[in-house]
Amino acid sequence: MGYANSSVLRKAMTGSCFIDPEKLNALARIANLEGMSANIHWIITGDGTPMIKKHDPLTEDERLILKKLDTLSSAKKAALITLLN
């Protein structure tokens, strides 16, 4: 999150300081392998669950395209990127 050391996070966990909004925003953008991210509402209020499902902005068509792209060889992917650029 850009801190030089973990002292700010230790202080935040004990309640003696609070993480600034920019850092909370960065924290909310991080997702684990299951697509879960920190629930900022929970961090601020203690209400709800610590982790929430991260919003997936991709449409069904975009997911289908990405799935099909995964089947292409690396040479075909490179050619497609060149064509799109």
C-alpha positions as CSV (number, residue, x, y, z in Angstrom):
1,M,0.0,0.0,0.0
2,G,3.0,2.3,-0.2
3,Y,3.9,2.5,3.5
4,A,7.6,2.5,4.3
5,N,7.0,0.0,7.1
6,S,4.2,-1.8,8.8
7,S,4.0,0.5,11.8
8,V,1.0,2.5,10.4
9,L,-0.9,-0.7,9.8
10,R,-0.1,-2.0,13.3
11,K,-1.4,1.3,14.7
12,A,-4.6,1.1,12.6
13,M,-5.2,-2.5,13.7
14,T,-5.1,-1.4,17.4
15,G,-7.3,1.6,16.7
16,S,-4.7,4.3,17.5
17,C,-4.7,5.7,14.0
18,F,-6.7,5.5,10.8
19,I,-5.6,4.7,7.2
20,D,-6.1,7.7,4.9
21,P,-8.8,7.5,2.1
22,E,-6.3,7.0,-0.7
23,K,-4.8,4.0,1.0
24,L,-8.3,2.6,1.7
25,N,-9.1,3.0,-2.0
26,A,-6.0,1.1,-3.0
27,L,-6.8,-1.6,-0.5
28,A,-10.3,-2.0,-1.9
29,R,-8.8,-2.6,-5.4
30,I,-6.8,-5.6,-4.3
31,A,-8.5,-8.9,-4.9
32,N,-7.4,-12.4,-3.8
33,L,-7.5,-15.4,-6.1
34,E,-11.2,-16.0,-5.2
35,G,-12.1,-12.5,-6.4
36,M,-12.7,-11.2,-2.8
37,S,-11.5,-7.8,-1.6
38,A,-11.4,-6.0,1.7
39,N,-14.8,-4.6,2.7
40,I,-14.0,-0.9,3.4
41,H,-17.4,-0.4,5.1
42,W,-16.4,-3.2,7.5
43,I,-13.0,-1.6,8.1
44,I,-14.6,1.8,8.9
45,T,-17.7,0.7,10.9
46,G,-17.1,-3.0,11.9
47,D,-20.5,-3.9,10.3
48,G,-20.8,-6.6,7.7
49,T,-18.2,-9.1,6.6
50,P,-14.4,-8.4,6.3
51,M,-14.3,-9.6,2.7
52,I,-16.7,-9.0,-0.2
53,K,-16.9,-10.2,-3.8
54,K,-15.1,-7.7,-6.0
55,H,-17.3,-6.2,-8.7
56,D,-16.6,-7.7,-12.2
57,P,-17.1,-4.9,-14.7
58,L,-16.7,-7.3,-17.7
59,T,-19.8,-8.0,-19.8
60,E,-20.7,-11.5,-20.9
61,D,-19.5,-10.7,-24.4
62,E,-16.1,-9.5,-23.1
63,R,-15.7,-12.7,-21.0
64,L,-16.5,-14.8,-24.1
65,I,-13.9,-12.9,-26.1
66,L,-11.2,-13.2,-23.4
67,K,-12.0,-17.0,-23.2
68,K,-11.5,-17.4,-26.9
69,L,-8.3,-15.4,-26.8
70,D,-6.9,-17.8,-24.3
71,T,-7.2,-20.6,-27.0
72,L,-4.9,-18.7,-29.5
73,S,-1.2,-19.4,-29.9
74,S,1.1,-16.7,-28.7
75,A,2.0,-15.8,-32.3
76,K,-1.7,-15.3,-33.1
77,K,-2.2,-13.2,-30.0
78,A,0.7,-11.0,-31.0
79,A,-0.6,-10.6,-34.5
80,L,-4.1,-9.6,-33.1
81,I,-2.6,-7.1,-30.8
82,T,-0.6,-5.6,-33.7
83,L,-3.8,-5.4,-35.8
84,L,-5.7,-3.8,-32.9
85,N,-3.0,-1.2,-32.3
